[in-house]
């Protein structure tokens, strides 16, 4: 992907104090130039989402990163609510809904199961790509550019070196997408603070 100037990282973890990997990914993004880290559970503990604010953040971003654990083959409940109310027809998709067109969609997701569990013979009965189809189709419907997801399986069990490598690769990829540090086109809000502290399902 061509380097962009403004990256919005939408971080959704219902129990960040128990997160082993996602909190570290969030922290790795927090201090990067031209990256705005948006913690949904910190911002909306009551699930009352400010749709206008969220749409403004999206409109000002070139790349949207969805950072979260996989929960019940999908996303955390607050992020699902966010998708339902923020990505409105006529704004994000459908007739006249081109606000997100050509923006990047990058999924950074963790799971609690090993990679081989996602196969016809595995416990989950399908390939992992089958479970990613819902995310990719959301990007397609909104006219966004689907980027190769950043995935870590068995996030509760992998060794510390694997976690460090995964976080480093995430940060490097963010840096490769970001524009120059002296770019003056920034998002208007201050990044939320992530307290370093695994997920209910995906960590």
C-alpha positions as CSV (number, residue, x, y, z in Angstrom):
1,X,0.0,0.0,0.0
2,X,1.2,3.5,-0.8
3,X,2.3,5.4,2.4
4,X,-0.6,7.4,3.8
5,X,-0.6,10.4,6.2
6,X,-3.3,9.5,8.7
7,X,-4.0,6.2,10.3
8,X,-6.9,5.4,12.7
9,X,-6.4,2.4,14.9
10,X,-9.7,1.2,16.3
11,X,-8.9,-0.9,19.4
12,X,-11.6,-3.0,20.9
13,X,-10.9,-5.3,23.9
14,X,-13.5,-5.9,26.6
15,X,-10.9,-6.9,29.2
16,X,-7.6,-5.1,28.4
17,X,-6.2,-5.8,31.8
18,X,-6.3,-9.5,30.9
19,X,-4.8,-9.0,27.4
20,X,-1.5,-10.5,26.7
21,X,-1.0,-9.5,23.0
22,X,-3.6,-6.9,22.0
23,X,-2.6,-4.4,24.7
24,X,1.0,-4.6,23.5
25,X,-0.1,-4.1,19.9
26,X,-2.1,-1.0,21.0
27,X,0.9,0.4,22.9
28,X,3.2,-0.2,19.9
29,X,0.8,2.0,17.8
30,X,0.3,4.7,20.4
31,X,3.4,6.8,20.0
32,X,3.8,6.6,16.2
33,X,3.5,9.8,14.2
34,X,0.3,10.2,12.2
35,X,-1.4,7.3,14.1
36,X,-4.4,7.9,16.3
37,X,-5.2,5.1,18.7
38,X,-8.9,5.0,19.5
39,X,-9.9,2.7,22.4
40,X,-13.6,2.0,22.0
41,X,-14.1,0.4,25.4
42,X,-12.4,3.3,27.2
43,X,-14.3,5.8,25.1
44,X,-17.8,4.2,25.3
45,X,-18.1,2.1,28.5
46,X,-21.8,2.6,28.3
47,X,-22.0,1.6,24.6
48,X,-23.5,5.0,23.7
49,X,-21.5,5.7,20.6
50,X,-21.2,9.2,19.2
51,X,-21.8,8.5,15.6
52,X,-20.9,11.9,14.3
53,X,-17.6,11.8,16.1
54,X,-16.8,8.4,14.8
55,X,-17.7,9.3,11.2
56,X,-15.5,12.4,11.5
57,X,-12.5,10.3,12.6
58,X,-13.1,7.9,9.8
59,X,-13.5,10.7,7.2
60,X,-10.1,12.2,8.2
61,X,-8.2,8.9,8.0
62,X,-6.5,7.3,5.1
63,X,-6.1,3.9,6.7
64,X,-8.4,2.2,9.3
65,X,-6.9,-0.5,11.4
66,X,-9.2,-2.8,13.4
67,X,-7.3,-4.2,16.3
68,X,-9.1,-6.8,18.5
69,X,-9.3,-10.5,19.5
70,X,-11.6,-12.8,17.6
71,X,-14.6,-13.6,19.8
72,X,-17.1,-16.2,18.8
73,X,-15.7,-16.2,15.3
74,X,-16.4,-12.5,15.0
75,X,-15.5,-9.2,16.9
76,X,-16.1,-7.9,20.4
77,X,-19.7,-6.8,21.1
78,X,-18.9,-3.0,21.3
79,X,-17.1,-3.1,17.9
80,X,-20.2,-4.9,16.4
81,X,-22.4,-2.1,17.8
82,X,-19.9,0.4,16.3
83,X,-20.2,-1.2,12.9
84,X,-24.0,-1.3,13.1
85,X,-24.5,2.4,14.0
86,X,-21.4,4.1,12.4
87,X,-21.3,2.5,9.0
88,X,-24.6,3.9,8.0
89,X,-26.2,3.3,4.5
90,X,-25.9,6.5,2.5
91,X,-22.7,7.3,4.3
92,X,-20.5,4.2,4.3
93,X,-22.3,2.2,1.6
94,X,-25.2,2.1,-0.7
95,X,-26.4,5.0,-2.8
96,X,-24.4,8.1,-1.9
97,X,-22.4,6.1,0.6
98,X,-18.9,6.7,-0.5
99,X,-17.3,8.3,2.6
100,X,-14.9,5.4,3.0
101,X,-14.1,4.7,-0.6
102,X,-10.5,3.9,-1.3
103,X,-9.4,4.0,2.3
104,X,-7.4,1.1,3.6
105,X,-9.0,-1.6,5.8
106,X,-6.4,-3.5,7.9
107,X,-7.4,-6.2,10.3
108,X,-5.1,-7.0,13.2
109,X,-6.6,-10.0,15.0
110,X,-5.6,-12.6,17.5
111,X,-7.2,-16.0,18.3
112,X,-7.1,-18.4,21.2
113,X,-6.7,-21.5,19.1
114,X,-3.8,-22.9,17.1
115,X,-3.7,-22.3,13.4
116,X,-4.5,-26.0,12.6
117,X,-7.7,-25.7,14.5
118,X,-9.0,-23.7,11.6
119,X,-9.4,-26.4,9.0
120,X,-12.1,-28.9,7.8
121,X,-10.6,-31.5,10.1
122,X,-9.9,-29.0,13.0
123,X,-12.1,-28.2,16.0
124,X,-13.5,-25.1,14.2
125,X,-14.4,-27.0,11.0
126,X,-13.4,-24.3,8.5
127,X,-10.3,-22.6,7.2
128,X,-9.5,-19.3,9.0
129,X,-10.1,-17.4,5.7
130,X,-13.7,-18.5,5.9
131,X,-14.1,-16.6,9.2
132,X,-12.4,-13.6,7.8
133,X,-14.9,-13.3,4.9
134,X,-17.3,-11.2,7.0
135,X,-14.6,-8.6,7.6
136,X,-13.4,-8.5,4.0
137,X,-17.0,-8.2,2.7
138,X,-17.5,-5.2,5.0
139,X,-14.5,-3.6,3.4
140,X,-15.7,-4.4,-0.1
141,X,-19.2,-3.1,0.6
142,X,-17.7,0.2,1.8
143,X,-15.4,0.5,-1.2
144,X,-12.3,0.1,1.0
145,X,-9.0,-1.5,0.1
146,X,-8.6,-4.9,1.9
147,X,-5.1,-5.4,3.2
148,X,-3.6,-8.7,4.2
149,X,-4.6,-9.2,7.9
150,X,-2.0,-9.4,10.7
151,X,-2.9,-12.6,12.6
152,X,-1.6,-14.3,15.7
153,X,-3.0,-17.7,16.6
154,X,-2.9,-19.3,20.0
155,X,-2.2,-16.0,21.6
156,X,-2.5,-17.3,25.1
157,X,0.1,-20.0,24.6
158,X,2.8,-18.8,22.2
159,X,6.1,-17.9,23.7
160,X,7.2,-14.4,24.6
161,X,9.6,-14.3,21.6
162,X,6.7,-14.9,19.2
163,X,4.7,-12.2,20.9
164,X,7.6,-9.7,20.6
165,X,8.1,-10.6,16.9
166,X,4.4,-10.2,16.2
167,X,4.3,-6.8,17.9
168,X,7.5,-5.6,16.1
169,X,6.1,-6.7,12.7
170,X,2.8,-4.8,13.5
171,X,4.7,-1.7,14.3
172,X,7.0,-1.9,11.3
173,X,4.0,-2.4,9.0
174,X,2.3,0.6,10.6
175,X,5.4,2.7,10.0
176,X,5.5,1.5,6.4
177,X,2.0,2.7,5.9
178,X,2.4,6.0,7.7
179,X,3.4,9.3,6.1
180,X,6.5,11.3,7.0
181,X,6.7,12.3,10.7
182,X,6.7,16.0,9.8
183,X,3.4,15.7,7.9
184,X,1.1,18.4,9.4
185,X,-2.2,16.7,8.5
186,X,-3.1,15.1,11.9
187,X,-6.3,13.9,13.4
188,X,-7.8,16.5,15.7
189,X,-8.0,14.5,18.9
190,X,-5.3,13.3,21.3
191,X,-4.7,9.5,21.2
192,X,-6.2,7.7,24.1
193,X,-4.0,6.2,26.8
194,X,-3.5,2.4,26.8
195,X,-2.4,0.9,30.1
196,X,0.0,-2.0,29.6
197,X,-1.3,-4.9,31.3
198,X,-5.1,-11.8,27.3
199,X,-8.6,-11.8,25.8
200,X,-11.6,-13.8,26.8
201,X,-11.2,-15.8,23.6
202,X,-8.4,-14.4,21.5
203,X,-6.3,-12.4,24.1
